[in-house]
Structures are given as C-alpha cells and as structure tokens.
Amino acid sequence: MKKSVCSGGRTRNGFAVGVVSSVVLLASAGSVLGQYAVEVKRYESGTGFATEFGTGAGYTTPASILGEPSRVTPGLFGGPVDPFSAPYLIEQVLSVGTVGVVEVRLDTPVRRDALNPYGIDFLVFGAAGFVITNGDYSGGGITDGSLYRGGQAEARVSVSTDGLQYFTLDGSLSPILDAMFPTDGAGDFTVPVDPSLTPASFSGLGYTGIRAAYGGSGGGAGFSLAWARDGVGSPVVLDSVGYVRIEVLSGQVLLDGVSTVRPVPEASTWVLLGIGSLALVGWTRRGGFRSSQR
C-alpha cells in the first residue's frame, strides 16, 4: 500500500518518501519471513509411534507438521507453548516410530547463507519440554536442564533439491531430534538457539532466564547444509534445498514443524544502509523530489 506514496516521486512530502524508502531498504537487507513445510510428500508412521493418553489415538495426522510450530495449545487445559509447556494435541504434532519416515516440501527453499546464525540453515521442532524441578507450576518454575519426553530416538535427516535425490546430513554433527531446544511460542521460529548451549546451560533457570539464553529464538534443533554427504560419505555442496526427510532408525519422535533460518546482516551492512537512508532523507529535505518533477 505504501508503494503509491513513492510512485514516480509524486508527493509533496519529500521527508515521508525518504522515511518509506529507508524502511524498504532496511527490510530488504537479508530479511526473510518465516518459511515452513507446506506439503507432506511421504509419511510412514513406523512402529511404536506415539499415541494419545486415554484414547489410544495415534499422532499420525500428516498435516500436523505443516505450517509454523505451535505457539498456543488450544482447549480447556491448553495455553501458551513455552519451554516448560510443550504442544501435545494430535492436531499439533506428528509422530514417527521405528523405521518410519516423513518427507516435507518447504514453502521457500532452505539456503546455505554465510549470514545464517551459527551456520544453521534450518530448524526442526519437536514436543519435548524442560522439567520443572522446584514444584512451582504456577509460573515460577525452575529447571535443572533435564527434559520430559524427547531424545528417545535415533534418527537420520536428509535433504534434497528436487524431492528425488536425497543427501544425508552427517549424524556425528547433527543434534538429537525432538530434544533440545524446547519450543518457545513467544520466540522467533527463524532464529536458532546457540548450539553450543547444553542442558547444563539451563540449570537453575526459570522462563525469563531460558528466554534470555535463547536470544529471541523460538527453539528447535538446528541443522546445516554443510553437513550434507553423498552415498559414500563425501561432502556435497548444496546452496539450497526444498525438501527435508526425517527417518527414525529406532525409538520415536514427535515433530511440530520445520523452518528455514533467517540470515542476519552483519553490523557493517546495517551501518551502510543507515548512511544511505540518512543521505536519502537529507536529499529529499533539500527538495530533491521537487526538483525532479520540474
């Protein structure tokens, strides 16, 4: 809608044009909206997949993995999803059991970008949560870093550019699925948590401390395209991929979504953009747009 303000420079308010242009410049600097899985290409539940307590219904609805991870669990006993309160409804998470597999197509390809934080290119979200160890479930919970659920599977993650040929990510570098880091629905699902953090890093922390450690992230296990290997274990250079495959070799996982990572411009980039924006504002104040219309 703001495009009409700048169209042909036809405005009497040069300053407004400068401000709008500055916003466009800043927004275009590596800014990528969260992108998620939009199609399940293949799903096989495997054996020993998770079932709902009380009903025995399986967490086997493929669409549960589509879209952004859960921010809120609806219903009478629901509430905000945070590192202590994981999503748990059948319509929220998808389970894959032993020898099961799920393949998803992403809305926008995962890109290998030097500006992706920590070298992480995409995130996989599960349904684990931090254990509250001080007995306070009214909002003042403290954890020792241990998890309830999660971390119960040996899995293999592969990626593909065309949905046909897949390359496995090096398992020795990959994190355990459906474990660290529990989802924070108030965070940014396109920002990874510092992968050097361990469960011990969260010992003694409450929600505020966990959020601070997350650095604004919404959690998730981080993966890099740099870990891609071919059939004989040799590195494969992939600049982008549009498909992610998750195979469970043993155990089970609950999956709540897959997200690309948003690149973060270096400080020097923001400085250059800021200088350019100020120059543009100054030019419009000196009547640059008025003179261009004569």
BALOBA-1460 file (C-alpha; in Angstrom, 3 decimals):
// residues 294
<rec num="1" residu="m" x="0.000" y="0.000" z="0.000"/>
<rec num="2" residu="k" x="2.902" y="2.334" z="0.630"/>
<rec num="3" residu="k" x="4.116" y="1.878" z="-2.932"/>
<rec num="4" residu="s" x="1.678" y="4.570" z="-4.042"/>
<rec num="5" residu="v" x="3.492" y="7.092" z="-1.854"/>
<rec num="6" residu="c" x="6.704" y="6.671" z="-3.843"/>
<rec num="7" residu="s" x="5.203" y="6.114" z="-7.268"/>
<rec num="8" residu="g" x="7.006" y="8.394" z="-9.712"/>
<rec num="9" residu="g" x="8.135" y="10.558" z="-6.785"/>
<rec num="10" residu="r" x="4.779" y="12.294" z="-6.876"/>
<rec num="11" residu="t" x="4.458" y="13.620" z="-3.367"/>
<rec num="12" residu="r" x="4.756" y="16.972" z="-1.704"/>
<rec num="13" residu="n" x="6.270" y="15.419" z="1.382"/>
<rec num="14" residu="g" x="9.851" y="14.525" z="0.467"/>
<rec num="15" residu="f" x="10.616" y="13.561" z="4.040"/>
<rec num="16" residu="a" x="7.853" y="10.939" z="4.038"/>
<rec num="17" residu="v" x="9.274" y="9.433" z="0.854"/>
<rec num="18" residu="g" x="12.695" y="9.260" z="2.461"/>
<rec num="19" residu="v" x="11.368" y="7.507" z="5.528"/>
<rec num="20" residu="v" x="9.384" y="4.973" z="3.493"/>
<rec num="21" residu="s" x="12.386" y="4.330" z="1.248"/>
<rec num="22" residu="s" x="14.576" y="3.830" z="4.294"/>
<rec num="23" residu="v" x="12.162" y="1.266" z="5.688"/>
<rec num="24" residu="v" x="12.163" y="-0.604" z="2.362"/>
<rec num="25" residu="l" x="15.969" y="-0.613" z="2.257"/>
<rec num="26" residu="l" x="16.260" y="-1.914" z="5.796"/>
<rec num="27" residu="a" x="13.581" y="-4.533" z="5.309"/>
<rec num="28" residu="s" x="15.266" y="-5.851" z="2.148"/>
<rec num="29" residu="a" x="18.630" y="-6.399" z="3.853"/>
<rec num="30" residu="g" x="18.536" y="-10.164" z="4.232"/>
<rec num="31" residu="s" x="15.084" y="-10.093" z="5.798"/>
<rec num="32" residu="v" x="13.193" y="-13.329" z="5.230"/>
<rec num="33" residu="l" x="9.807" y="-14.122" z="6.659"/>
<rec num="34" residu="g" x="9.479" y="-17.464" z="8.440"/>
<rec num="35" residu="q" x="9.023" y="-20.261" z="5.917"/>
<rec num="36" residu="y" x="7.684" y="-23.663" z="6.821"/>
<rec num="37" residu="a" x="6.711" y="-27.043" z="5.433"/>
<rec num="38" residu="v" x="3.689" y="-26.739" z="3.152"/>
<rec num="39" residu="e" x="3.339" y="-30.286" z="1.840"/>
<rec num="40" residu="v" x="3.936" y="-33.789" z="3.160"/>
<rec num="41" residu="k" x="5.337" y="-35.764" z="0.240"/>
<rec num="42" residu="r" x="5.575" y="-39.049" z="2.130"/>
<rec num="43" residu="y" x="4.668" y="-40.345" z="5.550"/>
<rec num="44" residu="e" x="5.052" y="-43.800" z="7.038"/>
<rec num="45" residu="s" x="4.294" y="-43.949" z="10.744"/>
<rec num="46" residu="g" x="6.643" y="-46.838" z="11.523"/>
<rec num="47" residu="t" x="6.167" y="-48.936" z="14.654"/>
<rec num="48" residu="g" x="5.858" y="-47.684" z="18.202"/>
<rec num="49" residu="f" x="4.643" y="-44.216" z="17.181"/>
<rec num="50" residu="a" x="3.169" y="-42.049" z="19.931"/>
<rec num="51" residu="t" x="-0.475" y="-42.431" z="20.914"/>
<rec num="52" residu="e" x="-2.777" y="-40.122" z="22.837"/>
<rec num="53" residu="f" x="-3.213" y="-40.849" z="26.514"/>
<rec num="54" residu="g" x="-6.716" y="-42.070" z="27.294"/>
<rec num="55" residu="t" x="-7.925" y="-42.550" z="23.715"/>
<rec num="56" residu="g" x="-5.051" y="-44.502" z="22.210"/>
<rec num="57" residu="a" x="-5.383" y="-42.483" z="19.003"/>
<rec num="58" residu="g" x="-2.137" y="-42.168" z="17.074"/>
<rec num="59" residu="y" x="-0.285" y="-38.934" z="16.459"/>
<rec num="60" residu="t" x="-0.390" y="-39.827" z="12.786"/>
<rec num="61" residu="t" x="-2.079" y="-36.864" z="11.083"/>
<rec num="62" residu="p" x="0.495" y="-35.736" z="8.468"/>
<rec num="63" residu="a" x="-0.840" y="-32.163" z="8.303"/>
<rec num="64" residu="s" x="0.255" y="-31.672" z="11.920"/>
<rec num="65" residu="i" x="3.798" y="-30.948" z="10.742"/>
<rec num="66" residu="l" x="2.743" y="-28.256" z="8.264"/>
<rec num="67" residu="g" x="2.924" y="-24.523" z="8.883"/>
<rec num="68" residu="e" x="4.683" y="-22.785" z="11.727"/>
<rec num="69" residu="p" x="5.289" y="-24.613" z="15.015"/>
<rec num="70" residu="s" x="2.670" y="-24.270" z="17.747"/>
<rec num="71" residu="r" x="2.504" y="-21.025" z="19.681"/>
<rec num="72" residu="v" x="-0.565" y="-21.941" z="21.708"/>
<rec num="73" residu="t" x="-2.211" y="-25.212" z="22.681"/>
<rec num="74" residu="p" x="-5.976" y="-24.686" z="22.380"/>
<rec num="75" residu="g" x="-8.586" y="-26.157" z="24.674"/>
<rec num="76" residu="l" x="-9.591" y="-26.132" z="28.318"/>
<rec num="77" residu="f" x="-6.236" y="-27.399" z="29.563"/>
<rec num="78" residu="g" x="-4.131" y="-25.614" z="26.961"/>
<rec num="79" residu="g" x="-2.291" y="-22.342" z="26.995"/>
<rec num="80" residu="p" x="0.851" y="-20.724" z="25.584"/>
<rec num="81" residu="v" x="3.534" y="-23.083" z="24.309"/>
<rec num="82" residu="d" x="6.794" y="-22.414" z="26.126"/>
<rec num="83" residu="p" x="9.912" y="-24.404" z="27.116"/>
<rec num="84" residu="f" x="8.007" y="-25.825" z="30.106"/>
<rec num="85" residu="s" x="4.712" y="-26.435" z="28.256"/>
<rec num="86" residu="a" x="5.138" y="-28.386" z="25.032"/>
<rec num="87" residu="p" x="2.370" y="-28.888" z="22.454"/>
<rec num="88" residu="y" x="0.591" y="-32.207" z="22.946"/>
<rec num="89" residu="l" x="-2.570" y="-32.372" z="20.822"/>
<rec num="90" residu="i" x="-2.921" y="-34.759" z="17.883"/>
<rec num="91" residu="e" x="-3.552" y="-31.856" z="15.532"/>
<rec num="92" residu="q" x="-0.340" y="-30.153" z="16.700"/>
<rec num="93" residu="v" x="2.363" y="-32.788" z="16.402"/>
<rec num="94" residu="l" x="3.194" y="-35.748" z="14.174"/>
<rec num="95" residu="s" x="4.831" y="-38.924" z="15.454"/>
<rec num="96" residu="v" x="7.261" y="-41.107" z="13.548"/>
<rec num="97" residu="g" x="8.143" y="-44.503" z="15.016"/>
<rec num="98" residu="t" x="10.889" y="-47.017" z="14.298"/>
<rec num="99" residu="v" x="11.640" y="-47.384" z="10.540"/>
<rec num="100" residu="g" x="9.085" y="-44.639" z="9.911"/>
<rec num="101" residu="v" x="9.736" y="-41.663" z="7.639"/>
<rec num="102" residu="v" x="8.323" y="-38.256" z="6.776"/>
<rec num="103" residu="e" x="9.301" y="-36.104" z="3.812"/>
<rec num="104" residu="v" x="8.173" y="-32.474" z="3.553"/>
<rec num="105" residu="r" x="8.404" y="-29.749" z="0.962"/>
<rec num="106" residu="l" x="9.209" y="-26.260" z="2.197"/>
<rec num="107" residu="d" x="7.415" y="-23.139" z="1.051"/>
<rec num="108" residu="t" x="10.721" y="-21.386" z="0.355"/>
<rec num="109" residu="p" x="13.993" y="-23.307" z="-0.102"/>
<rec num="110" residu="v" x="16.474" y="-23.615" z="2.744"/>
<rec num="111" residu="r" x="19.544" y="-21.602" z="1.739"/>
<rec num="112" residu="r" x="23.134" y="-22.005" z="2.766"/>
<rec num="113" residu="d" x="23.947" y="-18.409" z="3.695"/>
<rec num="114" residu="a" x="27.068" y="-17.165" z="5.451"/>
<rec num="115" residu="l" x="24.817" y="-14.775" z="7.386"/>
<rec num="116" residu="n" x="22.728" y="-17.573" z="8.921"/>
<rec num="117" residu="p" x="23.454" y="-17.504" z="12.675"/>
<rec num="118" residu="y" x="25.833" y="-20.217" z="13.928"/>
<rec num="119" residu="g" x="25.965" y="-21.725" z="10.442"/>
<rec num="120" residu="i" x="22.480" y="-23.200" z="10.999"/>
<rec num="121" residu="d" x="20.252" y="-23.273" z="7.904"/>
<rec num="122" residu="f" x="17.019" y="-24.885" z="9.077"/>
<rec num="123" residu="l" x="15.270" y="-25.941" z="12.272"/>
<rec num="124" residu="v" x="13.181" y="-28.961" z="13.243"/>
<rec num="125" residu="f" x="10.769" y="-28.532" z="16.150"/>
<rec num="126" residu="g" x="9.651" y="-31.307" z="18.488"/>
<rec num="127" residu="a" x="7.481" y="-31.720" z="21.580"/>
<rec num="128" residu="a" x="9.956" y="-32.000" z="24.438"/>
<rec num="129" residu="g" x="9.958" y="-29.641" z="27.412"/>
<rec num="130" residu="f" x="12.119" y="-28.731" z="30.370"/>
<rec num="131" residu="v" x="11.295" y="-30.498" z="33.624"/>
<rec num="132" residu="i" x="10.212" y="-28.183" z="36.457"/>
<rec num="133" residu="t" x="12.257" y="-29.209" z="39.478"/>
<rec num="134" residu="n" x="11.112" y="-26.734" z="42.125"/>
<rec num="135" residu="g" x="7.460" y="-27.835" z="42.108"/>
<rec num="136" residu="d" x="6.149" y="-24.427" z="41.017"/>
<rec num="137" residu="y" x="3.724" y="-24.889" z="38.137"/>
<rec num="138" residu="s" x="2.056" y="-21.505" z="38.509"/>
<rec num="139" residu="g" x="4.612" y="-19.529" z="36.505"/>
<rec num="140" residu="g" x="7.673" y="-19.634" z="38.722"/>
<rec num="141" residu="g" x="9.091" y="-22.941" z="37.565"/>
<rec num="142" residu="i" x="12.822" y="-23.658" z="37.629"/>
<rec num="143" residu="t" x="14.563" y="-26.411" z="35.674"/>
<rec num="144" residu="d" x="17.766" y="-28.373" z="36.104"/>
<rec num="145" residu="g" x="18.050" y="-28.639" z="32.312"/>
<rec num="146" residu="s" x="16.587" y="-32.130" z="32.054"/>
<rec num="147" residu="l" x="13.753" y="-32.858" z="29.616"/>
<rec num="148" residu="y" x="10.459" y="-34.678" z="29.789"/>
<rec num="149" residu="r" x="9.796" y="-36.634" z="26.628"/>
<rec num="150" residu="g" x="12.116" y="-36.187" z="23.683"/>
<rec num="151" residu="g" x="15.543" y="-37.536" z="22.955"/>
<rec num="152" residu="q" x="14.095" y="-41.033" z="22.582"/>
<rec num="153" residu="a" x="15.086" y="-41.794" z="19.015"/>
<rec num="154" residu="e" x="17.970" y="-42.395" z="16.691"/>
<rec num="155" residu="a" x="17.102" y="-40.572" z="13.503"/>
<rec num="156" residu="r" x="18.581" y="-39.602" z="10.155"/>
<rec num="157" residu="v" x="17.908" y="-36.256" z="8.455"/>
<rec num="158" residu="s" x="18.395" y="-35.858" z="4.704"/>
<rec num="159" residu="v" x="17.824" y="-33.004" z="2.261"/>
<rec num="160" residu="s" x="17.052" y="-32.705" z="-1.426"/>
<rec num="161" residu="t" x="16.826" y="-30.047" z="-4.098"/>
<rec num="162" residu="d" x="14.235" y="-31.877" z="-6.201"/>
<rec num="163" residu="g" x="12.495" y="-34.314" z="-3.856"/>
<rec num="164" residu="l" x="14.103" y="-37.257" z="-5.671"/>
<rec num="165" residu="q" x="17.791" y="-37.407" z="-4.788"/>
<rec num="166" residu="y" x="18.479" y="-37.034" z="-1.090"/>
<rec num="167" residu="f" x="21.736" y="-36.369" z="0.737"/>
<rec num="168" residu="t" x="22.098" y="-37.390" z="4.364"/>
<rec num="169" residu="l" x="23.357" y="-34.888" z="6.932"/>
<rec num="170" residu="d" x="26.367" y="-36.118" z="8.912"/>
<rec num="171" residu="g" x="24.942" y="-37.783" z="12.000"/>
<rec num="172" residu="s" x="28.055" y="-37.026" z="14.041"/>
<rec num="173" residu="l" x="27.343" y="-33.302" z="13.619"/>
<rec num="174" residu="s" x="23.549" y="-33.385" z="13.795"/>
<rec num="175" residu="p" x="21.647" y="-32.805" z="17.057"/>
<rec num="176" residu="i" x="19.193" y="-35.288" z="18.537"/>
<rec num="177" residu="l" x="15.687" y="-34.704" z="17.208"/>
<rec num="178" residu="d" x="12.773" y="-33.884" z="19.498"/>
<rec num="179" residu="a" x="15.044" y="-32.810" z="22.348"/>
<rec num="180" residu="m" x="16.974" y="-29.549" z="22.639"/>
<rec num="181" residu="f" x="15.746" y="-26.909" z="22.312"/>
<rec num="182" residu="p" x="12.113" y="-26.986" z="23.560"/>
<rec num="183" residu="t" x="9.759" y="-24.726" z="21.633"/>
<rec num="184" residu="d" x="9.055" y="-21.205" z="22.864"/>
<rec num="185" residu="g" x="5.890" y="-19.974" z="21.158"/>
<rec num="186" residu="a" x="6.761" y="-16.376" z="22.024"/>
<rec num="187" residu="g" x="10.067" y="-16.592" z="20.142"/>
<rec num="188" residu="d" x="11.163" y="-16.268" z="16.510"/>
<rec num="189" residu="f" x="10.951" y="-19.589" z="14.667"/>
<rec num="190" residu="t" x="13.505" y="-18.432" z="12.067"/>
<rec num="191" residu="v" x="16.274" y="-17.788" z="14.624"/>
<rec num="192" residu="p" x="18.328" y="-20.687" z="16.029"/>
<rec num="193" residu="v" x="19.439" y="-21.088" z="19.626"/>
<rec num="194" residu="d" x="23.200" y="-21.045" z="20.145"/>
<rec num="195" residu="p" x="24.033" y="-24.736" z="19.506"/>
<rec num="196" residu="s" x="26.910" y="-24.633" z="21.996"/>
<rec num="197" residu="l" x="24.372" y="-24.483" z="24.832"/>
<rec num="198" residu="t" x="23.782" y="-27.770" z="26.670"/>
<rec num="199" residu="p" x="21.141" y="-28.913" z="29.170"/>
<rec num="200" residu="a" x="23.510" y="-27.801" z="31.934"/>
<rec num="201" residu="s" x="23.379" y="-24.269" z="30.498"/>
<rec num="202" residu="f" x="19.749" y="-24.046" z="31.645"/>
<rec num="203" residu="s" x="20.196" y="-25.463" z="35.124"/>
<rec num="204" residu="g" x="18.643" y="-23.176" z="37.722"/>
<rec num="205" residu="l" x="16.816" y="-21.058" z="35.145"/>
<rec num="206" residu="g" x="13.168" y="-20.077" z="35.010"/>
<rec num="207" residu="y" x="11.243" y="-18.955" z="31.947"/>
<rec num="208" residu="t" x="12.828" y="-15.488" z="31.880"/>
<rec num="209" residu="g" x="16.322" y="-16.931" z="32.076"/>
<rec num="210" residu="i" x="15.597" y="-19.530" z="29.407"/>
<rec num="211" residu="r" x="14.253" y="-16.876" z="27.044"/>
<rec num="212" residu="a" x="17.368" y="-14.780" z="27.619"/>
<rec num="213" residu="a" x="19.561" y="-17.784" z="26.806"/>
<rec num="214" residu="y" x="17.514" y="-18.430" z="23.673"/>
<rec num="215" residu="g" x="18.308" y="-14.913" z="22.457"/>
<rec num="216" residu="g" x="14.863" y="-14.384" z="20.972"/>
<rec num="217" residu="s" x="14.721" y="-17.786" z="19.289"/>
<rec num="218" residu="g" x="11.648" y="-19.993" z="19.297"/>
<rec num="219" residu="g" x="13.828" y="-23.066" z="19.876"/>
<rec num="220" residu="g" x="14.215" y="-26.108" z="17.655"/>
<rec num="221" residu="a" x="17.068" y="-28.396" z="16.639"/>
<rec num="222" residu="g" x="19.405" y="-26.719" z="14.162"/>
<rec num="223" residu="f" x="20.835" y="-28.301" z="11.004"/>
<rec num="224" residu="s" x="23.331" y="-27.119" z="8.391"/>
<rec num="225" residu="l" x="23.501" y="-27.893" z="4.675"/>
<rec num="226" residu="a" x="27.285" y="-28.013" z="5.129"/>
<rec num="227" residu="w" x="26.772" y="-31.424" z="6.747"/>
<rec num="228" residu="a" x="25.381" y="-32.982" z="3.546"/>
<rec num="229" residu="r" x="27.104" y="-36.192" z="2.438"/>
<rec num="230" residu="d" x="26.724" y="-38.445" z="-0.605"/>
<rec num="231" residu="g" x="26.328" y="-42.214" z="-0.617"/>
<rec num="232" residu="v" x="29.995" y="-42.829" z="0.209"/>
<rec num="233" residu="g" x="30.204" y="-40.182" z="2.914"/>
<rec num="234" residu="s" x="31.902" y="-37.456" z="0.890"/>
<rec num="235" residu="p" x="30.823" y="-33.809" z="1.397"/>
<rec num="236" residu="v" x="28.282" y="-32.416" z="-1.065"/>
<rec num="237" residu="v" x="27.975" y="-28.704" z="-1.781"/>
<rec num="238" residu="l" x="24.325" y="-27.664" z="-1.667"/>
<rec num="239" residu="d" x="23.431" y="-23.990" z="-1.917"/>
<rec num="240" residu="s" x="19.738" y="-24.593" z="-1.292"/>
<rec num="241" residu="v" x="17.236" y="-27.396" z="-0.794"/>
<rec num="242" residu="g" x="13.469" y="-27.563" z="-0.934"/>
<rec num="243" residu="y" x="12.834" y="-30.901" z="0.759"/>
<rec num="244" residu="v" x="13.653" y="-32.431" z="4.136"/>
<rec num="245" residu="r" x="13.385" y="-36.123" z="5.007"/>
<rec num="246" residu="i" x="13.367" y="-37.481" z="8.563"/>
<rec num="247" residu="e" x="13.842" y="-41.212" z="9.091"/>
<rec num="248" residu="v" x="13.625" y="-42.832" z="12.501"/>
<rec num="249" residu="l" x="16.003" y="-45.748" z="12.891"/>
<rec num="250" residu="s" x="14.879" y="-46.634" z="16.415"/>
<rec num="251" residu="g" x="12.546" y="-45.148" z="19.000"/>
<rec num="252" residu="q" x="10.038" y="-42.412" z="18.184"/>
<rec num="253" residu="v" x="9.869" y="-38.658" z="17.645"/>
<rec num="254" residu="l" x="7.120" y="-36.066" z="17.825"/>
<rec num="255" residu="l" x="7.516" y="-33.318" z="15.246"/>
<rec num="256" residu="d" x="5.860" y="-29.897" z="15.315"/>
<rec num="257" residu="g" x="7.327" y="-28.235" z="12.246"/>
<rec num="258" residu="v" x="10.289" y="-27.394" z="10.027"/>
<rec num="259" residu="s" x="11.508" y="-23.842" z="9.455"/>
<rec num="260" residu="t" x="14.147" y="-22.090" z="7.391"/>
<rec num="261" residu="v" x="16.590" y="-19.786" z="9.198"/>
<rec num="262" residu="r" x="16.615" y="-16.052" z="8.616"/>
<rec num="263" residu="p" x="20.023" y="-14.583" z="7.710"/>
<rec num="264" residu="v" x="21.159" y="-11.720" z="9.934"/>
<rec num="265" residu="p" x="23.061" y="-8.876" z="8.195"/>
<rec num="266" residu="e" x="26.461" y="-8.010" z="9.625"/>
<rec num="267" residu="a" x="26.759" y="-4.798" z="11.624"/>
<rec num="268" residu="s" x="28.638" y="-3.136" z="8.743"/>
<rec num="269" residu="t" x="25.676" y="-3.794" z="6.442"/>
<rec num="270" residu="w" x="23.306" y="-2.011" z="8.808"/>
<rec num="271" residu="v" x="25.738" y="0.908" z="9.060"/>
<rec num="272" residu="l" x="25.907" y="1.269" z="5.277"/>
<rec num="273" residu="l" x="22.138" y="1.053" z="4.998"/>
<rec num="274" residu="g" x="21.760" y="3.650" z="7.718"/>
<rec num="275" residu="i" x="24.158" y="6.045" z="5.984"/>
<rec num="276" residu="g" x="22.330" y="5.568" z="2.705"/>
<rec num="277" residu="s" x="18.966" y="6.144" z="4.345"/>
<rec num="278" residu="l" x="20.131" y="9.346" z="6.061"/>
<rec num="279" residu="a" x="21.557" y="10.611" z="2.785"/>
<rec num="280" residu="l" x="18.234" y="9.908" z="1.073"/>
<rec num="281" residu="v" x="16.304" y="11.725" z="3.791"/>
<rec num="282" residu="g" x="18.681" y="14.693" z="3.525"/>
<rec num="283" residu="w" x="18.275" y="14.806" z="-0.241"/>
<rec num="284" residu="t" x="14.508" y="14.869" z="-0.033"/>
<rec num="285" residu="r" x="14.643" y="17.618" z="2.600"/>
<rec num="286" residu="r" x="16.683" y="19.725" z="0.143"/>
<rec num="287" residu="g" x="13.885" y="19.437" z="-2.378"/>
<rec num="288" residu="g" x="15.330" y="16.638" z="-4.464"/>
<rec num="289" residu="f" x="11.912" y="15.260" z="-5.351"/>
<rec num="290" residu="r" x="10.542" y="18.700" z="-6.106"/>
<rec num="291" residu="s" x="13.394" y="19.474" z="-8.481"/>
<rec num="292" residu="s" x="12.972" y="16.098" z="-10.193"/>
<rec num="293" residu="q" x="9.381" y="16.981" z="-11.050"/>
<rec num="294" residu="r" x="10.243" y="20.224" z="-12.858"/>
